[in-house]
Amino acid sequence: MPLKYVKHQPVSLKSLPDFSEVWLHDQICNDTSILELGELAVVERERPQAGGGRLDLLLSNAEDGIRYEVEIMLGATDPSHIVRTIEYWDNERRRYPAYDHVAVIIAEQITARFLNVIGLFAGSIPIIAVQLNALKSGDQLILDFVKILDQRQLRVDDTEVGGDDEQDVDRSTWDAKVGAALMKICDRVAQIANEVAEPQLVLKYKKGHVALSVPGSFFNVLTFFPKKSFLPVRFRVANPEEWIPRLSEAGIDAELKRHGTRVQVRLRNGDLEQHESLFRELIHQSVKEKAEG
């Protein structure tokens, strides 16, 4: 069916009494995909901050290890909004240094003054600016989130400690969530890793991921992010860019993560057995380099 043109007109939510920031928070929390920042989970709304104030939204991409500190404002950006966004981002990154953190400012009008100010922090503050365009068509309201600034240069942490996703759970939680068959792939990867690991590594089950770690240590050698139909596994190796073509040539879904410092593969049932020699090499290299580092 061909698309039909529908006449619309821009409106300001700030000028409409039936809409508020709280209402806008609800829409984002009900469907975070409208921000087009990836598959995000809501960690907390109105998160209390040290020294006073509350962060509008704390969102998380567990697979990428990124947290988004989101401040929302109806109308145009102003100096206090900018300062608050940066302050809350700084609070959270100091509180949970194991994550990458990105400040996100959402407003109905991103002013030129704001862009000029952010330009002064280029390279030091990872920040995204999103302009919300509200459009009225008949009795319907459309929310159009447009990313007009994406300045992300995130640091990389070797540890993954702290935060809600780090809560301990037991194996049965993950078996119920993604299935016992898929979790057995984690077991097999652990077996291969322990062929060369000293001391022997153990699987730790967290709310947001599964880690293969040295007992009693916070350092993860490998990290798993189990899904219902596949298993993302993240490796830290010295030459990640060299592994991608090798894995892709073998028909394995592989990509670079954490700004090119990690190799992530998506394993499905049968992949490990079919390419065991290649995976053994990758797993062993990751374990040995971690021990040497």
C-alpha positions, 0 to 999 in steps of 0.5 A: 500500500502506498504511503499517504501524506498526512498534514501535521504541525509542530507543537511545544509540549511545554505549552500544552497543559496535558503534557509534562516532563513526567508524562515524557519520562513515562513514554521513554520508559515504556519504550526506550527504543524511541531514543534510537540509542540501542537496546536500553533497560531502565535502571532507575527514574528520579535517581537521587544524587549526592549533594541533592537533586535527582537524575531524570533517567538512568538507562543501561545497555548491559551488553555494551557496558554503557550507562546513559545519564539522561536529563530531560527538559521541555522547552529550550536548553539553558545553562542550569540544565547543561550544568546539571547534566554534566554534574549528574554524569560525573556523579555516576561515573565516579560512583560506578567506574566499571561502566562507560558513562554517557551524558544525554541531554534531551530538550525541545530546542538545542540552542547554538549556545549549548553546542558552543559550550559543549565544544569546549569539552570536546574529547573530555565529556562523552555526551549526546544531545537529542532534540525532541520534535513534537508533531500534531496530526489531527488528534494524534501526537508524534514524538520525533527524537533527533540526535543532533550531537554525538560526542562519545569518547569513552574510557575502557575499564578492565573491571566490571564491578558495581551497579544493579547489573552486578547483583549475584544470582544463581545458575537456575536464574539464567537457565530459566531466562535463556534455557539450560542448553544455551548455558551449557555453551558457557560451561564448555567455554569455561572448560576450554579456558581452564585447559591453560588457566592457572589458577582455574577459572569459575563462572560467576552469575550476575543479574546482567551477565555471566563472567568467567573469573579468577576465584576471589577476584573482580577481574573477568577473563571472559564475559557472556551476555546470554540471550534466548536464541544466542550467546554473545561472548566478549574476549579481550585480546591484544589484536582484536582487529585481526580476529574479526576477518578470521571469524567472519570467514568461518561464518561466525558472527563477530564484531568489535566492541568497547571502541575496538578493544574487545572481540565479541562473537555470537554463539549458537548451538553447534557453533562451538563444536563446528569451529572448536579449533578456532575458538580454542585458539581465541579462548586460550589467547584471551586467558594467557594474555589476561594472566600476563597482564 
